[in-house]
Amino acid sequence: MARAHSSRDSLAVFASASLSGALREMAEACCDSMGGAPPRFTFDDGPHARARLQSGEKPDVIALADSATLGALRRAGRIAPPSVMAHGKLALIAPAADTELISYNSLTKPGLRIASATRDVPLGCYTERMLMRIEGMRRKSNRITGSIRLNLSAREPSSVAVLERVERGEADAGIVYAADAEAAGSKVRTLVLPDAFNPEVPFFVATNASGPHRARAAAFVRYLTGAEAQSVLRRHGFEP
């Protein structure tokens, strides 16, 4: 008879909401190979996530695109050195019913409502990097990026929040992580964004430096960076 596991046996995993689909798919297979109870996931990558982690919350494993927060935790000695578990890209999206928006150039239309992340979260930073790449590579780029910036809401805490606004019809377009656009399926359309303009987004994973489950947490991180987990991540729109 299998032993029942208490919640104290479970690894506490704090991760970006954009990783939720991939991590939930991995959870059962990981438990089968490692033993123990399924991980307990908290998915949050808004500004309050940073506050929670910096104020003392100590999950066994952290998986985020927020390199600044992870760097601060590492300097404080709270986490082991982070590793890159996957890379993402940005995606420009519009409601599925829209037939007018085609590419990043379409986002210059006056009065367009573009849902986008606040500048103090990773998605907001990478949105700005995208615009800077356009400025560096396109003729008349200042006009293009200036018009896009005027249309940005710059108020959402995460990629998932941006996606939800577009799905509800509260925005004409949005800038999200490609994994979230893929997870939305037919609910949204993806607009053309050339690879040269699309910044690569590393997602990092790290373990608690002094938690009670350090060995299992390290094994879980090895699983996340191994071939089986990488195959799952690719299916969810990430790259090795």
VMD Tcl script that draws the C-alpha trace (Angstrom):
set ca {
  {0.00 0.00 0.00}
  {1.43 3.37 -0.99}
  {2.40 5.70 1.84}
  {0.27 8.84 2.10}
  {2.28 12.01 1.81}
  {1.70 15.12 3.90}
  {2.10 18.61 2.49}
  {5.36 18.87 4.44}
  {6.79 16.14 2.19}
  {6.11 18.27 -0.90}
  {8.55 20.63 -2.48}
  {7.27 24.20 -2.42}
  {7.82 25.61 -5.91}
  {7.39 29.33 -6.62}
  {7.25 29.94 -10.38}
  {6.23 32.28 -13.15}
  {2.60 31.87 -14.19}
  {3.85 31.41 -17.76}
  {5.49 28.14 -16.67}
  {2.32 26.75 -15.09}
  {1.21 24.52 -17.95}
  {4.62 22.95 -18.43}
  {5.32 22.47 -14.71}
  {1.93 20.91 -14.02}
  {2.47 18.47 -16.87}
  {5.87 17.55 -15.47}
  {4.73 17.12 -11.87}
  {3.40 13.54 -12.11}
  {6.30 12.22 -14.18}
  {8.76 13.88 -11.87}
  {7.18 12.30 -8.81}
  {7.26 8.89 -10.47}
  {11.00 9.21 -11.09}
  {11.99 10.95 -7.83}
  {9.44 9.61 -5.37}
  {7.72 11.73 -2.77}
  {4.63 13.89 -2.91}
  {3.79 16.13 -5.88}
  {5.26 19.64 -5.70}
  {3.09 22.42 -4.27}
  {3.08 25.20 -6.87}
  {2.62 28.92 -6.39}
  {2.44 30.76 -9.71}
  {3.09 34.48 -9.45}
  {5.42 36.84 -11.29}
  {3.98 40.28 -10.62}
  {5.51 42.98 -8.40}
  {3.97 41.39 -5.30}
  {5.83 38.15 -6.10}
  {9.11 40.03 -5.72}
  {7.89 41.50 -2.43}
  {6.87 38.08 -1.12}
  {10.24 36.54 -1.89}
  {12.28 39.46 -0.59}
  {10.23 39.71 2.61}
  {11.08 36.21 3.73}
  {9.03 33.60 1.85}
  {11.32 30.60 1.33}
  {10.13 28.09 -1.29}
  {12.32 25.09 -1.98}
  {12.57 25.96 -5.70}
  {12.11 29.26 -7.54}
  {11.62 29.43 -11.34}
  {11.29 32.94 -12.78}
  {12.39 35.22 -15.59}
  {13.09 37.89 -12.95}
  {16.91 37.90 -12.90}
  {17.02 41.03 -10.69}
  {15.06 39.39 -7.87}
  {17.03 36.16 -8.14}
  {20.29 38.11 -8.12}
  {19.26 39.92 -4.92}
  {18.29 36.64 -3.26}
  {21.59 35.08 -4.30}
  {23.61 38.01 -2.92}
  {21.71 37.65 0.35}
  {22.73 33.97 0.50}
  {19.14 32.75 0.34}
  {19.35 30.72 -2.87}
  {21.94 28.58 -4.63}
  {23.34 29.85 -7.95}
  {20.49 29.98 -10.50}
  {20.56 27.93 -13.71}
  {18.79 28.63 -16.98}
  {15.98 26.10 -17.40}
  {14.44 27.46 -20.63}
  {14.23 30.40 -22.99}
  {11.11 32.18 -24.13}
  {10.19 34.81 -26.69}
  {7.63 37.57 -26.87}
  {4.46 37.39 -28.94}
  {2.14 40.10 -30.20}
  {-1.48 39.03 -29.95}
  {-4.92 40.25 -30.99}
  {-8.42 38.87 -30.32}
  {-9.25 35.90 -32.52}
  {-12.08 37.83 -34.18}
  {-9.81 40.70 -35.25}
  {-9.06 40.83 -38.98}
  {-7.16 44.11 -39.26}
  {-3.98 43.79 -37.21}
  {-1.21 41.97 -39.05}
  {2.21 42.72 -37.58}
  {4.14 44.94 -35.17}
  {3.63 47.77 -37.67}
  {-0.11 47.51 -37.05}
  {0.44 48.51 -33.42}
  {1.16 52.10 -34.51}
  {-2.52 52.75 -35.33}
  {-3.67 55.85 -33.39}
  {-5.90 55.07 -30.43}
  {-5.12 51.33 -30.42}
  {-5.41 49.81 -26.94}
  {-2.34 47.61 -26.39}
  {-2.31 45.71 -23.10}
  {1.26 45.53 -21.78}
  {3.13 44.88 -18.56}
  {4.39 47.44 -16.10}
  {8.03 48.42 -16.53}
  {9.02 46.99 -13.14}
  {8.33 43.35 -14.10}
  {10.38 41.23 -16.53}
  {7.80 41.29 -19.33}
  {7.73 45.08 -19.24}
  {11.53 45.18 -19.45}
  {11.58 42.79 -22.41}
  {8.83 44.80 -24.12}
  {11.12 47.82 -23.92}
  {14.02 45.74 -25.29}
  {11.84 44.78 -28.24}
  {11.10 48.43 -28.98}
  {14.79 49.31 -28.66}
  {15.65 46.57 -31.16}
  {13.14 47.99 -33.61}
  {14.68 51.43 -33.11}
  {18.13 50.05 -33.83}
  {17.19 48.16 -36.99}
  {14.40 50.01 -38.77}
  {14.38 53.23 -40.81}
  {11.98 55.80 -39.34}
  {11.97 53.60 -36.25}
  {11.45 56.52 -33.86}
  {8.09 57.17 -35.48}
  {7.15 53.50 -35.26}
  {8.19 52.91 -31.66}
  {6.92 56.30 -30.52}
  {3.48 55.48 -31.88}
  {3.52 52.04 -30.26}
  {4.56 53.47 -26.88}
  {1.65 55.91 -26.96}
  {-0.71 52.94 -27.27}
  {0.76 50.82 -24.46}
  {-1.21 50.48 -21.24}
  {1.96 49.57 -19.27}
  {-0.14 48.57 -16.27}
  {-0.48 44.77 -16.15}
  {1.50 42.73 -13.57}
  {2.17 39.70 -15.78}
  {1.91 38.09 -19.19}
  {-1.14 36.12 -18.07}
  {-2.90 39.35 -17.02}
  {-2.19 40.87 -20.45}
  {-3.54 37.76 -22.17}
  {-6.73 37.83 -20.09}
  {-7.42 41.45 -21.03}
  {-7.13 40.63 -24.72}
  {-9.32 37.53 -24.34}
  {-12.01 39.60 -22.57}
  {-12.00 42.17 -25.37}
  {-10.69 44.91 -23.09}
  {-7.68 45.50 -25.35}
  {-7.18 45.53 -29.11}
  {-3.77 43.84 -28.85}
  {-1.27 42.68 -26.26}
  {2.38 41.84 -25.73}
  {2.89 38.52 -23.92}
  {5.30 35.64 -23.61}
  {4.99 33.29 -26.59}
  {4.22 30.37 -24.25}
  {1.07 32.14 -23.03}
  {-0.04 32.91 -26.58}
  {0.39 29.24 -27.46}
  {-1.55 28.14 -24.37}
  {-4.44 30.41 -25.37}
  {-4.88 28.47 -28.61}
  {-7.65 29.76 -30.84}
  {-8.72 32.46 -28.37}
  {-6.15 34.89 -29.82}
  {-4.24 35.51 -33.05}
  {-0.49 36.01 -33.19}
  {0.85 38.96 -35.18}
  {4.09 39.00 -37.15}
  {7.16 39.95 -35.10}
  {10.48 39.28 -36.90}
  {12.99 37.24 -34.89}
  {15.53 40.06 -35.17}
  {13.23 42.27 -33.06}
  {12.25 39.58 -30.56}
  {14.46 39.40 -27.44}
  {15.31 36.05 -25.92}
  {13.92 35.67 -22.39}
  {15.81 33.32 -20.06}
  {13.81 31.59 -17.33}
  {15.99 30.73 -14.35}
  {15.59 28.10 -11.65}
  {17.26 28.02 -8.24}
  {16.97 26.14 -4.96}
  {16.66 27.38 -1.40}
  {20.18 27.56 0.03}
  {19.15 26.38 3.50}
  {15.76 24.69 3.17}
  {14.91 21.29 4.70}
  {14.49 19.63 1.27}
  {17.75 20.74 -0.38}
  {18.63 17.33 -1.84}
  {15.19 16.79 -3.35}
  {15.07 20.37 -4.58}
  {18.41 19.90 -6.33}
  {17.11 16.67 -7.90}
  {14.01 18.50 -9.12}
  {16.16 21.19 -10.74}
  {18.24 18.49 -12.45}
  {14.98 17.03 -13.75}
  {13.85 20.45 -15.04}
  {17.05 20.88 -17.00}
  {17.07 17.30 -18.32}
  {15.90 15.93 -21.66}
  {12.41 14.79 -20.55}
  {11.49 18.14 -19.01}
  {12.99 20.07 -21.91}
  {10.73 18.15 -24.28}
  {7.69 19.24 -22.23}
  {8.89 22.85 -22.19}
  {9.22 22.83 -25.98}
  {5.62 21.63 -26.30}
  {4.58 24.64 -24.22}
  {6.37 27.19 -26.38}
  {9.76 27.38 -24.69}
  {13.21 26.64 -26.08}
  {16.21 24.96 -24.42}
}
mol new
graphics top color blue
foreach p $ca { graphics top sphere $p radius 0.5 }
foreach p [lrange $ca 0 end-1] q [lrange $ca 1 end] { graphics top cylinder $p $q radius 0.2 }
display resetview
